[in-house]
Amino acid sequence: MNDELLLRITSGRTAPQRALHIPRSAETSAPLDYDSPPSEVRDWLEAKRFNEGTVSALGILTGAQIFSLNKDELRSVCPDEGARVYSQIMVQKALLEDARMESELESVMQKQKKKVEQKLESNPEHPAIL
């Protein structure tokens, strides 16, 4: 039955279909955060494949400075790529926020673990149910 269904779906074609390949944008491991010096900002812009004009105009800024720019400011400095730079900055901000939230959660969980361990050490006759 499955073979018949497959045959009907492919309209009787027996040749295997080529897999659809959608290239992903270049992953960058170039760091960018609020404490980044201009050299890291420049590396990040280059890793994102911005043109040389954009890299030279924005590559002199620190991380805090580039994160503080709004879309209109970026468009005025880089008319061709300002909107794209803004979009990439927003993605980077979201990644930084996720990492910050994750580290805060890990910190809270570590504190809770220590509390439970202290209770267990102080009262070993009544183990906590976890």
Secondary structure as a PSIPRED ss2 file (coil, helix, strand):
# PSIPRED VFORMAT (PSIPRED V4.0)

   1 M C   1.000  0.000  0.000
   2 N H   0.000  1.000  0.000
   3 D H   0.000  1.000  0.000
   4 E H   0.000  1.000  0.000
   5 L H   0.000  1.000  0.000
   6 L H   0.000  1.000  0.000
   7 L H   0.000  1.000  0.000
   8 R H   0.000  1.000  0.000
   9 I H   0.000  1.000  0.000
  10 T C   1.000  0.000  0.000
  11 S C   1.000  0.000  0.000
  12 G C   1.000  0.000  0.000
  13 R C   1.000  0.000  0.000
  14 T C   1.000  0.000  0.000
  15 A C   1.000  0.000  0.000
  16 P C   1.000  0.000  0.000
  17 Q C   1.000  0.000  0.000
  18 R C   1.000  0.000  0.000
  19 A C   1.000  0.000  0.000
  20 L C   1.000  0.000  0.000
  21 H C   1.000  0.000  0.000
  22 I C   1.000  0.000  0.000
  23 P C   1.000  0.000  0.000
  24 R C   1.000  0.000  0.000
  25 S C   1.000  0.000  0.000
  26 A C   1.000  0.000  0.000
  27 E C   1.000  0.000  0.000
  28 T C   1.000  0.000  0.000
  29 S C   1.000  0.000  0.000
  30 A C   1.000  0.000  0.000
  31 P C   1.000  0.000  0.000
  32 L C   1.000  0.000  0.000
  33 D C   1.000  0.000  0.000
  34 Y C   1.000  0.000  0.000
  35 D C   1.000  0.000  0.000
  36 S C   1.000  0.000  0.000
  37 P C   1.000  0.000  0.000
  38 P H   0.000  1.000  0.000
  39 S H   0.000  1.000  0.000
  40 E H   0.000  1.000  0.000
  41 V H   0.000  1.000  0.000
  42 R H   0.000  1.000  0.000
  43 D H   0.000  1.000  0.000
  44 W H   0.000  1.000  0.000
  45 L H   0.000  1.000  0.000
  46 E H   0.000  1.000  0.000
  47 A H   0.000  1.000  0.000
  48 K C   1.000  0.000  0.000
  49 R C   1.000  0.000  0.000
  50 F C   1.000  0.000  0.000
  51 N C   1.000  0.000  0.000
  52 E H   0.000  1.000  0.000
  53 G H   0.000  1.000  0.000
  54 T H   0.000  1.000  0.000
  55 V H   0.000  1.000  0.000
  56 S H   0.000  1.000  0.000
  57 A H   0.000  1.000  0.000
  58 L H   0.000  1.000  0.000
  59 G C   1.000  0.000  0.000
  60 I C   1.000  0.000  0.000
  61 L C   1.000  0.000  0.000
  62 T C   1.000  0.000  0.000
  63 G H   0.000  1.000  0.000
  64 A H   0.000  1.000  0.000
  65 Q H   0.000  1.000  0.000
  66 I H   0.000  1.000  0.000
  67 F H   0.000  1.000  0.000
  68 S H   0.000  1.000  0.000
  69 L C   1.000  0.000  0.000
  70 N C   1.000  0.000  0.000
  71 K H   0.000  1.000  0.000
  72 D H   0.000  1.000  0.000
  73 E H   0.000  1.000  0.000
  74 L H   0.000  1.000  0.000
  75 R H   0.000  1.000  0.000
  76 S H   0.000  1.000  0.000
  77 V H   0.000  1.000  0.000
  78 C C   1.000  0.000  0.000
  79 P C   1.000  0.000  0.000
  80 D C   1.000  0.000  0.000
  81 E C   1.000  0.000  0.000
  82 G H   0.000  1.000  0.000
  83 A H   0.000  1.000  0.000
  84 R H   0.000  1.000  0.000
  85 V H   0.000  1.000  0.000
  86 Y H   0.000  1.000  0.000
  87 S H   0.000  1.000  0.000
  88 Q H   0.000  1.000  0.000
  89 I H   0.000  1.000  0.000
  90 M H   0.000  1.000  0.000
  91 V H   0.000  1.000  0.000
  92 Q H   0.000  1.000  0.000
  93 K H   0.000  1.000  0.000
  94 A H   0.000  1.000  0.000
  95 L H   0.000  1.000  0.000
  96 L H   0.000  1.000  0.000
  97 E H   0.000  1.000  0.000
  98 D H   0.000  1.000  0.000
  99 A H   0.000  1.000  0.000
 100 R H   0.000  1.000  0.000
 101 M H   0.000  1.000  0.000
 102 E H   0.000  1.000  0.000
 103 S H   0.000  1.000  0.000
 104 E H   0.000  1.000  0.000
 105 L H   0.000  1.000  0.000
 106 E H   0.000  1.000  0.000
 107 S H   0.000  1.000  0.000
 108 V H   0.000  1.000  0.000
 109 M H   0.000  1.000  0.000
 110 Q H   0.000  1.000  0.000
 111 K H   0.000  1.000  0.000
 112 Q H   0.000  1.000  0.000
 113 K H   0.000  1.000  0.000
 114 K H   0.000  1.000  0.000
 115 K H   0.000  1.000  0.000
 116 V H   0.000  1.000  0.000
 117 E H   0.000  1.000  0.000
 118 Q H   0.000  1.000  0.000
 119 K H   0.000  1.000  0.000
 120 L H   0.000  1.000  0.000
 121 E H   0.000  1.000  0.000
 122 S H   0.000  1.000  0.000
 123 N C   1.000  0.000  0.000
 124 P C   1.000  0.000  0.000
 125 E C   1.000  0.000  0.000
 126 H C   1.000  0.000  0.000
 127 P C   1.000  0.000  0.000
 128 A C   1.000  0.000  0.000
 129 I C   1.000  0.000  0.000
 130 L C   1.000  0.000  0.000
